[in-house]
Amino acid sequence: MNTKDVIDIIDFYEPKLKRRTLLTTFIISLPIVLVFSVILE
């Protein structure tokens, strides 16, 4: 699954939200999740 597939899925399930907002949220949340996973180990 590549980035385009993910964006297409997001657009399909969240048609009311803008792609840019969702993509930004994903990019911001991803490193936060990674940091927490490292801390919890």
Stockholm file with secondary structure:
# STOCKHOLM 1.0

chainA/1-41         MNTKDVIDIIDFYEPKLKRRTLLTTFIISLPIVLVFSVILE
#=GR chainA/1-41 SS CCHHHHHHHHHHHCTTSCHHHHHHHHHHHHHHHHHHHHHHC
#=GC SS_cons        CCHHHHHHHHHHHCTTSCHHHHHHHHHHHHHHHHHHHHHHC
//
